[in-house]
Amino acid sequence: MSSGMPPAAAPGGVADLMCVATARLLRDGETVFFGLASPLVMVSVLLARATHAPNLTFLSIPGSVDAALEVLPRSTVDGLLLTGSKGIFPLADIFDLSARGRLDTVFLSGVQIDARGAINMSAIGGDPHRPRVRLPGGAGSALLLPTARRAILWRTRHDTRTFVERLDFTTASGNTSHVVTPLCVFERGPDGRLRVASIHPWTSPEEVRERTGFAVEIGGDVPVTPAPTPDELALLERIDPGRVRAAEF
């Protein structure tokens, strides 16, 4: 069974590049939310604030607003995320913020992701009422994915079981703009389907096509995802010396 990991890349390098590539997608002045089981994107948000997006506002499940984190928890529901918070913004209010069109970016993921950026977090195989595998559920994604101004998805696996043409169950669909994986960065094209925006230095167009369960067109001129700069790597080590960003691998 494929691990979904590129054979030529160490997990540490994959985590670093995914973290940096995700941070680069964020914009200064945005309001951003990350939810459950999101250590990699939590570090990406902090990296973006330390570099090109100092005015980014980030919200978390415990209710923090721009927490000042001296020690990063491995869990993104840890009460440590309230450290140094500028205020308290409860989870229910985040859903309301998104429904009113005022949440700029939400980070979500899925056990399955299809060619249009919809996600399955509900069930795999068979009758949805009696699935072969019952998944943990959407945890609010069915509201956030269609109402946030955009969603950035990430997944630490890239294989044909994860990236599928047709979901076994659609938990949520909507405003996916990008998907960051161990092999590439997808972006949503004008036709609404995901296309490859860049491939990571250790892979190839052939490998990305082979490991993706839906058809992807990758031209010979597809960009290579820029490697983290020395300054970005130094900031990562300062922000996340315990390498919480690698916890999902």
C-alpha positions as CSV (number, residue, x, y, z in Angstrom):
1,M,0.0,0.0,0.0
2,S,1.3,3.4,-0.9
3,S,2.2,5.7,2.0
4,G,1.4,8.8,-0.1
5,M,4.9,10.1,0.8
6,P,7.4,11.0,-1.9
7,P,10.2,8.3,-1.7
8,A,13.0,10.8,-2.2
9,A,12.0,13.3,0.5
10,A,12.4,13.0,4.3
11,P,9.3,13.7,6.3
12,G,11.0,16.7,8.0
13,G,11.7,18.3,4.6
14,V,8.2,17.7,3.5
15,A,6.7,19.3,6.6
16,D,8.9,22.3,6.2
17,L,8.1,22.9,2.5
18,M,4.3,22.3,3.1
19,C,4.4,24.7,6.0
20,V,6.2,27.4,4.0
21,A,4.1,26.9,0.9
22,T,0.9,27.2,2.9
23,A,2.1,30.3,4.7
24,R,2.9,32.0,1.3
25,L,-0.8,31.6,0.3
26,L,-2.0,33.8,3.2
27,R,-2.5,37.6,2.7
28,D,-1.8,40.5,5.0
29,G,-4.9,41.8,6.7
30,E,-6.9,38.5,6.4
31,T,-9.0,36.9,9.2
32,V,-8.1,33.2,9.3
33,F,-9.4,30.2,11.2
34,F,-7.9,26.8,11.8
35,G,-9.7,24.0,13.6
36,L,-9.2,20.5,14.9
37,A,-6.0,18.5,14.3
38,S,-4.2,21.4,12.5
39,P,-0.7,21.7,13.8
40,L,0.9,22.2,10.4
41,V,-1.3,25.0,9.3
42,M,-1.1,26.6,12.8
43,V,2.6,26.9,12.3
44,S,2.0,28.2,8.7
45,V,-0.2,31.0,10.1
46,L,2.4,32.0,12.6
47,L,5.1,32.0,9.9
48,A,3.0,34.2,7.7
49,R,2.5,36.7,10.5
50,A,6.2,36.7,11.1
51,T,7.0,37.5,7.5
52,H,4.7,39.0,4.9
53,A,1.4,39.2,6.8
54,P,1.9,41.0,10.1
55,N,-1.7,42.3,10.1
56,L,-3.3,38.8,9.7
57,T,-5.8,38.0,12.4
58,F,-6.1,34.3,13.4
59,L,-8.8,32.6,15.4
60,S,-8.8,29.1,16.9
61,I,-11.2,26.6,18.4
62,P,-10.5,27.5,22.1
63,G,-11.6,31.0,21.2
64,S,-8.3,32.9,21.0
65,V,-7.6,36.0,18.9
66,D,-4.0,36.4,17.8
67,A,-2.6,34.3,20.7
68,A,1.0,35.1,21.7
69,L,2.3,31.6,21.9
70,E,5.6,30.9,23.6
71,V,5.2,27.2,23.5
72,L,3.2,25.5,20.7
73,P,0.8,22.8,21.7
74,R,0.6,19.7,19.5
75,S,-3.2,19.9,19.8
76,T,-5.0,22.8,18.2
77,V,-7.8,22.6,20.8
78,D,-5.3,23.0,23.7
79,G,-6.0,25.7,26.2
80,L,-2.5,27.0,25.6
81,L,-3.9,28.6,22.5
82,L,-5.5,31.2,24.8
83,T,-2.1,32.4,25.9
84,G,-1.8,36.2,25.3
85,S,-5.0,36.3,23.4
86,K,-6.3,39.8,22.5
87,G,-9.8,38.6,23.3
88,I,-12.2,35.7,23.3
89,F,-14.1,34.8,20.2
90,P,-16.1,31.6,20.7
91,L,-16.5,28.9,18.1
92,A,-20.2,29.7,17.6
93,D,-19.2,33.2,16.6
94,I,-16.7,31.9,14.1
95,F,-19.6,30.1,12.3
96,D,-21.6,33.3,12.4
97,L,-18.6,35.4,11.1
98,S,-18.3,33.0,8.2
99,A,-22.0,33.0,7.4
100,R,-21.9,36.8,7.2
101,G,-19.0,36.6,4.6
102,R,-16.4,38.0,7.0
103,L,-14.1,35.0,7.4
104,D,-11.4,35.4,4.7
105,T,-9.7,32.0,4.9
106,V,-10.5,28.7,6.6
107,F,-8.2,25.7,6.8
108,L,-9.9,22.4,6.3
109,S,-8.9,18.9,5.3
110,G,-10.6,15.6,4.3
111,V,-10.0,11.9,4.2
112,Q,-11.0,12.1,0.6
113,I,-10.7,15.2,-1.7
114,D,-12.2,15.3,-5.1
115,A,-11.4,17.1,-8.3
116,R,-13.4,20.2,-7.3
117,G,-12.1,20.5,-3.8
118,A,-15.0,18.9,-2.0
119,I,-14.2,16.8,1.0
120,N,-15.4,13.6,2.6
121,M,-15.0,13.2,6.4
122,S,-18.1,11.1,6.9
123,A,-18.0,7.5,5.5
124,I,-16.1,5.2,3.1
125,G,-17.7,2.4,1.1
126,G,-21.2,1.0,0.8
127,D,-24.5,2.4,2.1
128,P,-23.8,5.7,4.0
129,H,-26.0,4.4,6.8
130,R,-23.9,1.2,7.0
131,P,-20.5,2.2,5.6
132,R,-17.4,0.1,5.5
133,V,-15.5,2.8,7.4
134,R,-17.2,5.4,9.5
135,L,-15.2,8.6,9.7
136,P,-15.1,11.3,12.4
137,G,-17.5,13.7,10.7
138,G,-17.3,17.2,9.3
139,A,-16.9,19.2,12.5
140,G,-18.5,22.3,11.0
141,S,-16.9,22.1,7.6
142,A,-20.3,21.8,5.9
143,L,-21.0,25.4,7.0
144,L,-17.5,26.8,6.7
145,L,-16.4,25.5,3.3
146,P,-19.2,27.2,1.3
147,T,-19.4,30.4,3.4
148,A,-15.8,31.4,4.0
149,R,-14.4,33.6,1.3
150,R,-11.9,30.8,0.5
151,A,-10.8,27.5,1.9
152,I,-7.3,26.2,1.8
153,L,-7.1,22.4,2.2
154,W,-4.1,20.4,3.2
155,R,-3.4,16.7,3.4
156,T,-0.2,15.0,4.5
157,R,-0.9,12.0,2.1
158,H,-1.0,12.2,-1.6
159,D,-2.4,9.0,-3.2
160,T,-5.3,7.7,-5.2
161,R,-7.2,6.8,-2.1
162,T,-7.1,10.4,-0.9
163,F,-7.5,12.3,-4.2
164,V,-10.5,10.8,-5.9
165,E,-12.7,11.6,-8.9
166,R,-15.8,10.8,-6.9
167,L,-16.3,11.0,-3.1
168,D,-17.9,8.1,-1.3
169,F,-19.8,10.8,0.7
170,T,-19.8,14.6,0.3
171,T,-19.3,16.1,3.7
172,A,-18.7,19.6,2.4
173,S,-18.1,21.5,-0.8
174,G,-17.7,25.1,-1.7
175,N,-14.9,27.7,-1.9
176,T,-11.7,25.7,-2.0
177,S,-9.0,27.8,-3.6
178,H,-5.9,25.6,-3.0
179,V,-4.8,22.2,-1.7
180,V,-1.3,21.7,-0.3
181,T,0.1,18.1,-0.4
182,P,3.4,16.3,0.0
183,L,3.8,16.4,-3.8
184,C,2.3,19.6,-5.1
185,V,0.1,22.6,-4.6
186,F,-3.2,22.5,-6.4
187,E,-5.3,25.6,-7.3
188,R,-8.9,25.8,-8.4
189,G,-9.0,26.6,-12.1
190,P,-11.7,28.6,-14.0
191,D,-13.6,25.4,-14.7
192,G,-13.9,24.7,-11.0
193,R,-11.6,21.7,-11.1
194,L,-8.3,21.5,-9.3
195,R,-5.2,22.0,-11.4
196,V,-1.5,21.8,-10.4
197,A,-0.1,25.2,-9.6
198,S,3.4,23.8,-8.7
199,I,5.2,20.6,-8.0
200,H,7.6,20.1,-5.2
201,P,11.3,19.7,-6.0
202,W,11.5,16.0,-5.2
203,T,8.7,14.8,-7.4
204,S,7.8,14.8,-11.1
205,P,4.6,15.4,-13.2
206,E,4.5,11.7,-13.8
207,E,4.4,10.9,-10.1
208,V,1.8,13.5,-9.4
209,R,-0.4,12.1,-12.1
210,E,0.1,8.5,-10.9
211,R,-0.7,9.3,-7.3
212,T,-3.8,11.4,-8.1
213,G,-7.1,9.6,-8.6
214,F,-8.6,12.2,-10.9
215,A,-7.1,13.5,-14.2
216,V,-4.7,16.4,-13.9
217,E,-3.1,18.2,-16.7
218,I,0.5,19.1,-16.0
219,G,2.4,20.9,-18.7
220,G,6.2,20.9,-19.1
221,D,6.3,24.4,-17.9
222,V,4.7,23.8,-14.5
223,P,6.6,25.7,-11.8
224,V,8.6,24.0,-9.1
225,T,7.5,25.0,-5.6
226,P,10.2,27.3,-4.3
227,A,12.2,25.8,-1.5
228,P,12.1,27.5,1.9
229,T,14.6,30.3,2.1
230,P,17.3,30.3,4.9
231,D,15.3,33.1,6.6
232,E,12.1,31.1,6.5
233,L,13.8,28.0,7.9
234,A,15.3,30.1,10.7
235,L,11.9,31.5,11.5
236,L,10.4,28.1,11.5
237,E,12.9,26.9,14.0
238,R,12.3,30.0,16.2
239,I,8.5,29.6,16.0
240,D,8.4,25.9,16.3
241,P,11.6,24.4,17.8
242,G,9.7,21.3,18.9
243,R,8.7,20.6,15.2
244,V,5.0,20.5,16.0
245,R,4.6,21.0,12.2
246,A,5.7,17.5,11.6
247,A,3.2,15.9,14.0
248,E,0.8,14.9,11.2
249,F,3.3,12.8,9.4
